Amino acid sequence: MARANGVDLVEIAANATPPVCRLVDYGKFRYEQSKRDKESKKHQHATKVKEVQLSPKIDPHDLGVKIGHAIDFLCEDMKVKVTLKFRGREMAHTEYGFQVVKKFLSDITPYGHPDFEPKLIGRGINVMISPLPRNKRAKHPRQLEGQEPGAGSSPRQDNHNNNNHGAPVRVEKPAKPQPDQKSGNFGNNPFAQLELNR
């Protein structure tokens, strides 16, 4: 029948008794099946996990940078795994590591919540942070500044955008200091302020 109609014989259910087959154009069948698979994948939500690594002796500025990265990930609906690793004798004072992790968690509270309390596993402290729902989450700090997250604009662009007339902004250069005639031809003569007794 398939040869007579110029189509293919496709086995649909091999395990059924008797096996189920259809007379279809195989290329069209594969295309429709791939479309159905794509539609079903759209409704599945795959969660991405990003990792942020800390250390017990982290600098406050570096900690701020790591917190900023974590906020970026949480605002993009990704989970964040925070790992703090101890090296050598740092294991003797794990309380410092817990202080760093607690500070980290308190700073990102408006954006996410920990799935469990920070745990000491092996030589490190681990905690997983899930993003809050969009309606309960604070606005992204860069959006509050009127800037898209991840889009950094250069100062030259900002000057151009702040100009109402669209004309280029002229930046005045500071004048070069003129050489002092009394102290010779040098502009930055260290002996110019000395008074000579003759």
Backbone as a printed PyTorch tensor [residue, N CA C, xyz], in Angstrom:
tensor([[[ 0.8440, -1.2160,  0.0000],
         [ 0.0000,  0.0000,  0.0000],
         [ 0.8750,  1.2600,  0.0000]],

        [[ 1.9800,  1.2260,  0.7650],
         [ 2.8640,  2.3930,  0.8180],
         [ 3.4700,  2.6520, -0.5430]],

        [[ 3.9490,  1.5990, -1.2190],
         [ 4.5370,  1.7770, -2.5530],
         [ 3.4890,  2.2740, -3.5340]],

        [[ 2.2800,  1.7690, -3.4110],
         [ 1.2150,  2.1650, -4.3450],
         [ 0.8810,  3.6410, -4.1860]],

        [[ 0.9210,  4.1510, -2.9480],
         [ 0.5890,  5.5690, -2.6990],
         [ 1.8020,  6.4790, -2.7620]],

        [[ 3.0130,  5.9150, -2.9380],
         [ 4.2230,  6.7400, -3.0510],
         [ 4.6430,  7.3640, -1.7300]],

        [[ 4.3580,  6.6920, -0.5930],
         [ 4.7500,  7.1950,  0.7280],
         [ 5.5720,  6.1230,  1.4380]],

        [[ 5.9530,  6.4150,  2.7040],
         [ 6.7780,  5.4940,  3.4780],
         [ 5.9330,  4.7720,  4.5220]],

        [[ 6.3830,  3.5880,  4.9120],
         [ 5.7490,  2.8190,  5.9750],
         [ 6.5610,  3.0500,  7.2480]],

        [[ 5.9580,  3.7360,  8.2530],
         [ 6.6640,  4.1170,  9.4750],
         [ 6.0780,  3.3580, 10.6490]],

        [[ 6.9560,  2.6880, 11.4170],
         [ 6.5150,  1.9490, 12.6000],
         [ 6.3650,  2.9400, 13.7580]],

        [[ 5.1700,  3.0470, 14.3200],
         [ 4.8830,  4.0170, 15.3770],
         [ 5.0750,  3.3780, 16.7540]],

        [[ 4.4390,  2.2160, 16.9990],
         [ 4.5410,  1.5380, 18.2920],
         [ 5.0320,  0.1220, 18.0450]],

        [[ 6.3180, -0.1070, 18.3080],
         [ 6.9130, -1.4180, 18.0220],
         [ 6.5040, -2.4590, 19.0570]],

        [[ 6.2430, -2.0380, 20.3030],
         [ 5.9590, -2.9940, 21.3730],
         [ 4.4950, -3.4280, 21.4200]],

        [[ 3.6340, -2.7450, 20.6840],
         [ 2.2090, -3.1070, 20.7010],
         [ 2.0170, -4.4250, 19.9610]],

        [[ 0.9270, -5.1190, 20.2810],
         [ 0.6100, -6.3690, 19.5530],
         [-0.7550, -6.1980, 18.8960]],

        [[-0.8690, -6.1920, 17.6180],
         [ 0.2400, -6.2070, 16.6490],
         [ 0.9140, -4.8410, 16.5670]],

        [[ 2.1740, -4.7550, 16.0380],
         [ 2.8700, -3.4580, 15.9150],
         [ 2.0720, -2.4690, 15.0660]],

        [[ 2.0990, -1.1760, 15.4860],
         [ 1.3170, -0.1450, 14.8020],
         [ 2.2140,  0.5630, 13.7970]],

        [[ 1.7440,  0.6700, 12.5470],
         [ 2.4850,  1.3650, 11.4920],
         [ 1.5680,  2.3910, 10.8400]],

        [[ 2.2060,  3.4200, 10.2210],
         [ 1.4310,  4.4370,  9.4960],
         [ 2.0320,  4.6350,  8.1260]],

        [[ 1.1530,  4.9910,  7.1870],
         [ 1.6070,  5.3280,  5.8350],
         [ 1.7420,  6.8470,  5.7700]],

        [[ 2.9800,  7.3400,  5.8740],
         [ 3.2080,  8.7930,  5.8660],
         [ 4.4650,  9.1000,  5.0630]],

        [[ 4.6030, 10.3750,  4.7230],
         [ 5.8640, 10.8620,  4.1330],
         [ 6.8550, 11.0050,  5.2920]],

        [[ 7.9620, 10.2580,  5.2640],
         [ 8.8660, 10.1780,  6.4140],
         [ 9.5040, 11.5320,  6.7360]],

        [[ 9.8780, 12.3060,  5.7160],
         [10.4800, 13.6250,  5.9460],
         [ 9.5190, 14.5570,  6.6710]],

        [[ 8.2470, 14.5380,  6.2380],
         [ 7.2320, 15.3860,  6.8800],
         [ 6.9820, 14.9090,  8.3080]],

        [[ 6.9840, 13.5870,  8.5140],
         [ 6.7740, 13.0110,  9.8460],
         [ 7.8730, 13.4570, 10.8120]],

        [[ 9.1530, 13.4090, 10.3510],
         [10.2840, 13.8190, 11.1980],
         [10.1980, 15.3130, 11.5330]],

        [[ 9.7950, 16.1350, 10.5520],
         [ 9.6860, 17.5800, 10.7660],
         [ 8.6320, 17.8880, 11.8360]],

        [[ 7.4670, 17.2410, 11.7290],
         [ 6.3930, 17.4870, 12.7050],
         [ 6.7990, 17.0080, 14.0970]],

        [[ 7.5250, 15.8940, 14.1380],
         [ 7.9720, 15.3760, 15.4260],
         [ 8.9700, 16.3230, 16.1020]],

        [[ 9.8870, 16.8930, 15.3190],
         [10.8650, 17.8440, 15.8880],
         [10.1610, 19.1020, 16.3890]],

        [[ 9.0970, 19.5330, 15.6650],
         [ 8.3310, 20.7070, 16.1240],
         [ 7.6560, 20.4180, 17.4550]],

        [[ 7.0890, 19.2030, 17.5880],
         [ 6.4290, 18.8320, 18.8400],
         [ 7.4470, 18.7900, 19.9910]],

        [[ 8.6390, 18.2730, 19.7160],
         [ 9.6790, 18.2010, 20.7530],
         [10.0930, 19.5970, 21.2130]],

        [[10.2300, 20.5280, 20.2560],
         [10.6000, 21.9070, 20.6080],
         [ 9.5330, 22.5470, 21.4840]],

        [[ 8.2660, 22.3240, 21.1480],
         [ 7.1600, 22.8930, 21.9340],
         [ 7.1850, 22.3580, 23.3610]],

        [[ 7.4360, 21.0610, 23.5030],
         [ 7.4390, 20.4770, 24.8520],
         [ 8.6330, 20.9920, 25.6560]],

        [[ 9.7730, 21.2730, 24.9820],
         [10.9380, 21.7950, 25.6960],
         [10.7090, 23.2170, 26.1820]],

        [[ 9.8850, 23.9900, 25.4750],
         [ 9.6040, 25.3640, 25.8900],
         [ 8.9510, 25.3940, 27.2620]],

        [[ 8.1210, 24.4030, 27.5530],
         [ 7.3850, 24.3970, 28.8130],
         [ 8.2130, 23.8340, 29.9590]],

        [[ 9.3310, 23.1730, 29.6380],
         [10.2150, 22.6920, 30.6930],
         [11.1440, 23.8200, 31.1030]],

        [[11.3290, 23.9840, 32.4210],
         [12.1930, 25.0650, 32.9070],
         [13.4640, 24.4450, 33.4800]],

        [[14.5590, 24.5580, 32.7420],
         [15.8410, 24.0130, 33.2050],
         [16.5400, 25.0810, 34.0410]],

        [[16.8510, 24.7520, 35.2940],
         [17.4940, 25.7370, 36.1690],
         [19.0020, 25.6470, 36.0030]],

        [[19.6170, 26.7990, 35.8020],
         [21.0750, 26.8620, 35.7130],
         [21.6270, 27.1580, 37.0990]],

        [[22.8050, 26.6170, 37.3790],
         [23.4620, 26.8520, 38.6590],
         [24.8120, 27.5110, 38.3850]],

        [[25.0360, 28.6470, 39.0210],
         [26.3200, 29.3400, 38.9200],
         [27.0170, 29.2490, 40.2740]],

        [[28.3540, 29.1700, 40.2400],
         [29.1050, 29.0270, 41.4890],
         [29.8950, 30.2890, 41.7810]],

        [[29.8700, 30.6930, 43.0520],
         [30.6650, 31.8280, 43.5290],
         [31.5820, 31.2940, 44.6210]],

        [[32.8960, 31.4900, 44.4430],
         [33.8620, 30.9790, 45.4190],
         [34.3830, 32.1120, 46.2830]],

        [[34.4380, 31.8550, 47.5890],
         [34.9170, 32.8390, 48.5550],
         [36.0860, 32.2390, 49.3270]],

        [[36.7520, 33.0940, 50.1240],
         [37.7860, 32.6110, 51.0370],
         [37.6020, 33.3370, 52.3660]],

        [[38.0740, 32.7590, 53.4800],
         [37.8620, 33.4060, 54.7800],
         [38.5520, 34.7580, 54.9070]],

        [[39.6410, 34.9790, 54.1260],
         [40.3870, 36.2420, 54.2280],
         [40.0920, 37.1650, 53.0480]],

        [[38.8740, 37.0870, 52.5050],
         [38.5430, 37.8760, 51.3150],
         [38.4870, 39.3650, 51.6690]],

        [[38.9790, 40.1910, 50.7710],
         [38.9470, 41.6460, 50.9490],
         [37.5010, 42.1400, 50.8370]],

        [[37.1010, 43.1700, 51.6040],
         [35.7120, 43.6610, 51.5240],
         [35.2960, 44.0800, 50.1120]],

        [[36.2260, 44.6860, 49.3560],
         [35.8800, 45.0900, 47.9870],
         [35.6500, 43.8740, 47.1040]],

        [[36.5180, 42.8440, 47.2520],
         [36.3410, 41.6240, 46.4700],
         [35.0180, 40.9450, 46.8180]],

        [[34.6550, 40.9830, 48.1090],
         [33.3730, 40.4030, 48.5290],
         [32.2160, 41.1570, 47.8760]],

        [[32.3520, 42.4860, 47.7800],
         [31.3070, 43.2840, 47.1080],
         [31.1630, 42.9090, 45.6440]],

        [[32.2940, 42.6430, 44.9760],
         [32.2530, 42.2330, 43.5640],
         [31.5430, 40.8860, 43.4280]],

        [[31.8690, 39.9400, 44.3300],
         [31.2380, 38.6150, 44.2900],
         [29.7390, 38.7310, 44.5530]],

        [[29.3500, 39.6130, 45.4720],
         [27.9200, 39.8230, 45.7580],
         [27.2290, 40.3800, 44.5250]],

        [[27.8960, 41.3040, 43.8150],
         [27.3260, 41.8570, 42.5800],
         [27.0980, 40.7840, 41.5340]],

        [[28.0710, 39.8600, 41.3840],
         [27.9090, 38.7620, 40.4280],
         [26.7270, 37.8850, 40.8160]],

        [[26.6170, 37.5800, 42.1170],
         [25.5200, 36.7280, 42.5900],
         [24.1690, 37.3920, 42.3310]],

        [[24.0900, 38.7040, 42.5360],
         [22.8330, 39.4320, 42.2830],
         [22.4830, 39.3680, 40.8040]],

        [[23.4990, 39.5150, 39.9230],
         [23.2620, 39.3950, 38.4760],
         [22.6610, 38.0390, 38.1420]],

        [[23.2470, 36.9660, 38.7030],
         [22.7590, 35.6140, 38.4060],
         [21.3450, 35.4130, 38.9300]],

        [[21.0710, 35.8870, 40.1600],
         [19.7480, 35.6930, 40.7530],
         [18.6790, 36.4760, 39.9920]],

        [[19.0380, 37.6510, 39.4720],
         [18.0730, 38.4450, 38.7020],
         [17.7930, 37.8150, 37.3410]],

        [[18.6660, 36.9020, 36.8910],
         [18.4280, 36.1660, 35.6440],
         [17.8410, 34.7800, 35.9270]],

        [[17.2520, 34.6140, 37.1350],
         [16.5740, 33.3700, 37.5480],
         [17.5100, 32.1670, 37.5570]],

        [[18.7570, 32.3630, 37.9480],
         [19.6890, 31.2430, 38.0940],
         [19.9190, 30.9950, 39.5840]],

        [[20.2050, 29.7410, 39.9200],
         [20.5790, 29.4300, 41.2990],
         [22.0630, 29.7500, 41.4750]],

        [[22.4560, 30.0460, 42.7040],
         [23.8520, 30.3770, 42.9920],
         [24.3530, 29.4370, 44.0920]],

        [[25.4550, 28.7500, 43.8080],
         [26.0960, 27.8930, 44.8080],
         [27.2840, 28.6570, 45.3660]],

        [[27.2710, 28.9100, 46.6660],
         [28.3500, 29.6450, 47.3210],
         [29.2710, 28.6260, 47.9970]],

        [[30.5590, 28.6920, 47.6670],
         [31.5510, 27.7710, 48.2230],
         [32.6670, 28.5800, 48.8580]],

        [[32.9310, 28.3300, 50.1400],
         [34.0480, 28.9710, 50.8240],
         [35.0230, 27.8640, 51.2150]],

        [[36.2640, 27.9350, 50.7120],
         [37.2410, 26.8730, 50.9580],
         [38.2840, 27.3350, 51.9640]],

        [[38.6180, 26.4300, 52.8820],
         [39.6650, 26.6830, 53.8630],
         [40.9550, 26.0260, 53.3930]],

        [[42.0930, 26.7210, 53.6260],
         [43.3930, 26.1600, 53.2540],
         [44.2410, 26.0370, 54.5000]],

        [[44.9090, 24.9050, 54.6200],
         [45.8840, 24.7150, 55.6860],
         [45.3010, 24.9310, 57.0690]],

        [[45.9150, 25.8400, 57.8150],
         [45.5310, 26.0630, 59.2110],
         [44.2950, 26.9370, 59.3480]],

        [[43.7240, 27.3820, 58.2440],
         [42.4710, 28.1460, 58.3360],
         [41.3500, 27.2870, 58.9190]],

        [[41.4920, 25.9510, 58.8340],
         [40.4740, 25.0530, 59.3860],
         [40.3570, 25.1930, 60.9050]],

        [[41.3880, 25.7450, 61.5570],
         [41.3420, 25.9140, 63.0080],
         [40.3510, 26.9990, 63.4150]],

        [[40.0430, 27.9210, 62.4920],
         [39.1270, 29.0320, 62.8110],
         [38.0460, 29.1290, 61.7360]],

        [[37.1720, 28.1290, 61.7270],
         [36.0920, 28.1190, 60.7260],
         [35.0560, 29.2070, 60.9950]],

        [[35.0630, 29.7760, 62.2220],
         [34.0600, 30.8150, 62.5370],
         [34.2230, 32.0330, 61.6340]],

        [[35.4650, 32.3320, 61.1850],
         [35.6760, 33.4600, 60.2760],
         [35.0070, 33.1890, 58.9270]],

        [[35.0880, 31.9570, 58.4700],
         [34.4290, 31.5910, 57.2200],
         [32.9180, 31.7320, 57.3170]],

        [[32.3540, 31.3010, 58.4530],
         [30.8990, 31.4190, 58.6350],
         [30.4760, 32.8860, 58.6850]],

        [[31.3330, 33.7540, 59.2640],
         [31.0140, 35.1920, 59.2880],
         [30.9400, 35.7540, 57.8710]],

        [[31.8980, 35.3530, 57.0130],
         [31.9110, 35.8400, 55.6190],
         [30.6550, 35.3700, 54.8850]],

        [[30.2910, 34.0850, 55.0660],
         [29.1160, 33.5460, 54.3780],
         [27.8420, 34.2300, 54.8780]],

        [[27.7460, 34.4730, 56.2090],
         [26.5600, 35.1500, 56.7710],
         [26.4330, 36.5690, 56.1970]],

        [[27.5740, 37.2710, 56.0900],
         [27.5600, 38.6380, 55.5110],
         [27.0820, 38.5820, 54.0660]],

        [[27.5850, 37.5890, 53.3080],
         [27.1920, 37.4030, 51.9110],
         [25.6810, 37.1880, 51.8130]],

        [[25.1480, 36.2940, 52.6490],
         [23.7170, 35.9710, 52.6070],
         [22.8590, 37.1660, 53.0140]],

        [[23.3330, 37.9480, 53.9980],
         [22.5380, 39.1040, 54.4320],
         [22.4730, 40.1710, 53.3380]],

        [[23.5430, 40.2980, 52.5250],
         [23.5580, 41.3200, 51.4710],
         [22.6900, 40.9410, 50.2790]],

        [[22.4650, 39.6340, 50.0470],
         [21.6570, 39.2540, 48.8850],
         [20.2350, 38.8340, 49.2780]],

        [[19.8270, 39.1130, 50.5180],
         [18.4800, 38.7460, 50.9830],
         [17.3730, 39.3030, 50.0960]],

        [[17.4510, 40.5520, 49.5640],
         [16.3480, 41.0510, 48.7220],
         [16.2030, 40.3100, 47.3860]],

        [[17.2140, 39.5060, 46.9990],
         [17.2060, 38.8690, 45.6800],
         [17.0410, 37.3510, 45.7390]],

        [[17.4400, 36.7270, 46.8460],
         [17.3650, 35.2680, 46.9240],
         [17.3890, 34.7950, 48.3560]],

        [[17.0800, 33.5150, 48.5470],
         [17.0760, 32.9360, 49.8900],
         [17.8480, 31.6110, 49.8570]],

        [[18.5460, 31.2810, 50.9530],
         [19.2900, 30.0150, 50.9770],
         [18.3330, 28.8300, 51.0880]],

        [[18.6370, 27.7440, 50.3560],
         [17.8110, 26.5430, 50.4190],
         [18.0180, 25.8160, 51.7430]],

        [[19.2010, 25.9640, 52.3550],
         [19.5020, 25.3400, 53.6430],
         [20.5510, 26.1920, 54.3330]],

        [[20.7290, 25.9570, 55.6320],
         [21.7360, 26.7040, 56.3960],
         [23.1340, 26.3490, 55.8880]],

        [[24.0830, 27.2940, 55.9300],
         [25.4460, 26.9800, 55.4890],
         [26.0210, 25.7980, 56.2700]],

        [[26.5990, 24.8240, 55.5420],
         [27.1340, 23.6130, 56.1780],
         [28.6300, 23.5170, 55.9220]],

        [[29.3440, 23.0100, 56.9140],
         [30.7740, 22.7280, 56.7630],
         [30.9000, 21.3000, 56.2460]],

        [[31.3040, 21.1590, 54.9840],
         [31.4690, 19.8440, 54.3640],
         [32.9250, 19.7190, 53.9470]],

        [[33.6400, 18.7760, 54.5780],
         [35.0550, 18.6190, 54.2570],
         [35.8490, 19.8400, 54.6710]],

        [[36.5320, 20.4660, 53.7020],
         [37.3550, 21.6480, 53.9790],
         [36.6870, 22.9260, 53.4780]],

        [[35.3670, 22.9380, 53.3970],
         [34.6940, 24.1300, 52.8950],
         [33.2750, 24.2590, 53.4080]],

        [[32.7300, 25.4640, 53.2620],
         [31.3480, 25.7510, 53.6310],
         [30.5620, 25.8840, 52.3350]],

        [[29.4360, 25.1880, 52.2400],
         [28.5970, 25.2310, 51.0410],
         [27.1980, 25.7040, 51.3970]],

        [[26.6100, 26.4710, 50.4880],
         [25.2010, 26.8660, 50.6140],
         [24.6610, 27.1350, 49.2120]],

        [[23.3940, 26.7430, 48.9860],
         [22.7440, 26.9690, 47.6920],
         [21.6980, 28.0640, 47.8680]],

        [[21.6920, 29.0280, 46.9410],
         [20.7600, 30.1590, 47.0240],
         [19.8250, 30.1130, 45.8270]],

        [[18.5220, 30.1820, 46.0860],
         [17.5120, 30.2050, 45.0210],
         [16.9890, 31.6190, 44.8650]],

        [[16.6880, 32.0330, 43.6230],
         [16.1470, 33.3870, 43.4330],
         [14.7300, 33.4950, 43.9680]],

        [[14.3910, 34.6810, 44.4700],
         [13.0180, 34.9350, 44.9060],
         [12.1230, 35.0780, 43.6720]],

        [[10.8080, 34.8710, 43.8010],
         [ 9.9090, 35.1200, 42.6550],
         [10.0130, 36.5690, 42.2040]],

        [[ 9.7550, 36.7930, 40.9150],
         [ 9.9510, 38.1400, 40.3370],
         [ 9.1570, 39.2210, 41.0710]],

        [[ 7.9430, 38.8890, 41.5200],
         [ 7.1120, 39.9280, 42.1550],
         [ 7.5830, 40.2490, 43.5770]],

        [[ 8.3610, 39.3470, 44.2140],
         [ 8.8640, 39.6020, 45.5680],
         [10.3190, 40.0590, 45.5610]],

        [[10.9900, 39.9440, 44.4220],
         [12.4120, 40.2670, 44.3230],
         [12.6060, 41.7630, 44.1460]],

        [[13.6700, 42.2890, 44.7530],
         [14.0100, 43.7110, 44.5750],
         [14.4660, 43.9410, 43.1360]],

        [[14.3290, 45.1820, 42.6780],
         [14.7840, 45.5310, 41.3220],
         [16.2960, 45.3970, 41.2360]],

        [[16.7620, 45.0460, 40.0330],
         [18.2080, 44.9360, 39.8140],
         [18.8400, 46.3160, 40.0140]],

        [[19.9730, 46.4050, 40.7470],
         [20.5730, 47.7220, 41.0130],
         [20.8890, 48.5130, 39.7510]],

        [[21.2830, 47.8330, 38.6660],
         [21.6130, 48.5640, 37.4300],
         [20.3590, 49.0900, 36.7620]],

        [[19.2250, 48.4070, 36.9220],
         [17.9730, 48.9070, 36.3410],
         [17.5130, 50.1490, 37.0810]],

        [[17.7980, 50.2090, 38.3890],
         [17.4260, 51.3960, 39.1660],
         [18.2030, 52.6200, 38.6980]],

        [[19.4430, 52.4000, 38.1960],
         [20.2410, 53.5090, 37.6800],
         [19.8240, 53.8980, 36.2690]],

        [[18.8200, 53.1990, 35.7040],
         [18.3810, 53.4990, 34.3460],
         [19.2510, 52.8680, 33.2960]],

        [[19.8600, 51.7260, 33.6330],
         [20.7890, 51.0690, 32.7190],
         [20.4170, 49.6070, 32.6700]],

        [[20.5080, 48.9900, 31.5050],
         [20.2040, 47.5670, 31.3760],
         [21.2630, 46.7590, 32.1120]],

        [[20.8750, 45.6280, 32.7560],
         [21.8780, 44.8140, 33.4340],
         [22.9030, 44.2830, 32.4550]],

        [[24.1860, 44.4020, 32.8300],
         [25.2600, 43.8850, 31.9850],
         [25.6850, 44.8340, 30.8870]],

        [[24.9420, 45.9440, 30.6850],
         [25.3090, 46.8710, 29.6120],
         [26.0190, 48.0580, 30.2220]],

        [[27.2960, 48.1450, 30.0540],
         [28.0710, 49.2610, 30.5820],
         [28.2780, 50.3070, 29.5070]],

        [[27.9900, 51.5570, 29.8310],
         [28.1890, 52.6060, 28.8300],
         [29.4360, 53.3830, 29.1900]],

        [[30.1340, 53.8130, 28.1670],
         [31.3820, 54.5250, 28.3930],
         [31.0900, 55.9730, 28.7480]],

        [[32.0300, 56.6590, 29.4380],
         [31.8010, 58.0550, 29.8000],
         [31.6010, 58.9400, 28.5850]],

        [[32.2610, 58.6150, 27.4570],
         [32.1000, 59.4440, 26.2610],
         [30.6640, 59.3840, 25.7670]],

        [[30.0500, 58.1550, 25.8170],
         [28.6600, 58.0350, 25.3940],
         [27.7500, 58.8110, 26.3240]],

        [[28.0340, 58.7570, 27.6460],
         [27.1940, 59.4760, 28.5970],
         [27.2340, 60.9710, 28.3380]],

        [[28.4260, 61.5310, 28.0440],
         [28.5320, 62.9540, 27.7480],
         [27.7230, 63.2950, 26.5180]],

        [[27.7780, 62.4090, 25.5150],
         [27.0580, 62.6820, 24.2820],
         [25.5440, 62.6300, 24.5200]],

        [[25.0900, 61.6810, 25.3690],
         [23.6640, 61.5400, 25.6270],
         [23.1350, 62.6810, 26.4840]],

        [[23.9560, 63.2490, 27.3740],
         [23.5020, 64.3220, 28.2520],
         [23.3940, 65.6510, 27.5140]],

        [[24.0020, 65.7710, 26.3520],
         [23.9740, 67.0160, 25.5920],
         [22.6310, 67.1340, 24.8840]],

        [[21.9040, 68.2180, 25.1220],
         [20.5590, 68.3630, 24.5670],
         [20.5560, 68.6260, 23.0720]],

        [[21.5780, 69.2950, 22.5490],
         [21.5650, 69.7290, 21.1560],
         [22.1800, 68.7190, 20.2110]],

        [[22.7690, 67.6620, 20.7200],
         [23.3750, 66.6550, 19.8560],
         [24.7510, 67.0610, 19.3480]],

        [[25.2470, 68.2440, 19.7580],
         [26.5740, 68.6800, 19.3150],
         [27.6350, 67.9800, 20.1650]],

        [[28.7930, 67.6900, 19.6070],
         [29.8340, 67.0370, 20.4010],
         [30.2860, 67.9200, 21.5590]],

        [[30.6370, 67.3070, 22.6620],
         [31.0560, 68.0280, 23.8600],
         [32.5540, 68.2880, 23.7620]],

        [[32.9530, 69.5360, 24.0010],
         [34.3680, 69.8810, 23.9650],
         [34.9050, 69.8550, 25.3860]],

        [[35.9900, 69.1350, 25.5530],
         [36.6080, 69.0110, 26.8710],
         [37.8660, 69.8550, 26.8750]],

        [[37.9420, 70.7940, 27.8320],
         [39.1010, 71.6790, 27.9430],
         [40.2450, 70.9330, 28.6070]],

        [[41.4410, 71.0290, 28.0350],
         [42.6260, 70.4220, 28.6360],
         [43.2610, 71.4270, 29.5900]],

        [[43.7850, 70.9650, 30.7130],
         [44.4550, 71.9090, 31.6160],
         [45.7130, 72.4820, 30.9620]],

        [[45.9470, 73.7660, 31.2360],
         [47.1050, 74.4360, 30.6310],
         [48.3920, 73.8930, 31.2320]],

        [[49.4270, 73.7700, 30.3880],
         [50.7250, 73.2910, 30.8560],
         [51.4050, 74.4060, 31.6470]],

        [[52.0550, 74.0420, 32.7490],
         [52.7700, 75.0870, 33.5080],
         [53.9450, 75.6320, 32.6980]],

        [[54.0730, 76.9410, 32.7150],
         [55.1660, 77.5910, 31.9840],
         [56.4490, 77.4990, 32.8060]],

        [[57.5930, 77.3240, 32.1630],
         [58.8540, 77.2660, 32.9330],
         [59.1420, 78.5920, 33.6110]],

        [[59.6290, 78.4880, 34.8230],
         [59.9530, 79.6760, 35.6110],
         [61.2560, 80.2730, 35.0910]],

        [[61.1900, 81.5720, 34.7510],
         [62.3460, 82.2140, 34.1540],
         [63.5020, 82.3760, 35.1620]],

        [[63.1350, 82.5380, 36.4860],
         [64.1790, 82.7650, 37.4800],
         [65.0220, 81.5120, 37.6800]],

        [[64.3510, 80.3410, 37.6400],
         [65.0600, 79.1180, 38.0030],
         [65.6450, 78.4080, 36.7930]],

        [[65.7530, 79.0380, 35.6830],
         [66.3210, 78.3960, 34.5120],
         [65.2220, 77.9070, 33.5820]],

        [[65.5500, 76.9460, 32.7410],
         [64.6060, 76.4720, 31.7370],
         [63.8000, 75.2540, 32.1720]],

        [[63.9400, 74.8300, 33.4240],
         [63.2270, 73.6470, 33.8690],
         [61.8620, 74.0310, 34.4260]],

        [[60.7810, 73.2830, 34.0060],
         [59.4280, 73.5730, 34.4870],
         [59.2050, 73.0600, 35.8990]],

        [[59.8640, 71.9890, 36.2760],
         [59.6590, 71.4270, 37.6160],
         [60.9930, 71.3500, 38.3640]],

        [[61.6560, 72.4870, 38.4710],
         [62.9690, 72.5560, 39.1150],
         [62.7920, 72.4410, 40.6270]],

        [[63.3780, 71.4160, 41.2640],
         [63.2110, 71.2720, 42.7230],
         [63.9140, 72.3520, 43.5310]],

        [[64.8550, 73.0640, 42.9140],
         [65.6080, 74.0920, 43.6350],
         [65.0210, 75.4860, 43.4120]],

        [[63.8480, 75.5810, 42.7780],
         [63.2960, 76.8860, 42.4540],
         [62.8880, 77.6370, 43.7070]],

        [[62.4650, 76.9620, 44.7680],
         [61.9900, 77.6260, 45.9820],
         [63.1170, 78.0120, 46.9390]],

        [[64.3100, 77.5100, 46.6850],
         [65.4300, 77.8290, 47.5830],
         [65.9200, 79.2470, 47.3610]],

        [[66.2480, 79.9020, 48.4720],
         [66.8220, 81.2330, 48.3740],
         [68.3210, 81.1160, 48.6110]],

        [[69.0600, 81.6690, 47.7220],
         [70.5170, 81.5780, 47.8380],
         [71.0540, 82.8170, 48.5750]],

        [[71.9270, 82.5930, 49.5540],
         [72.5890, 83.6880, 50.2500],
         [73.9140, 83.9430, 49.5640]],

        [[74.0850, 85.1410, 49.0070],
         [75.3110, 85.4650, 48.2860],
         [76.1350, 86.4560, 49.0670]]])
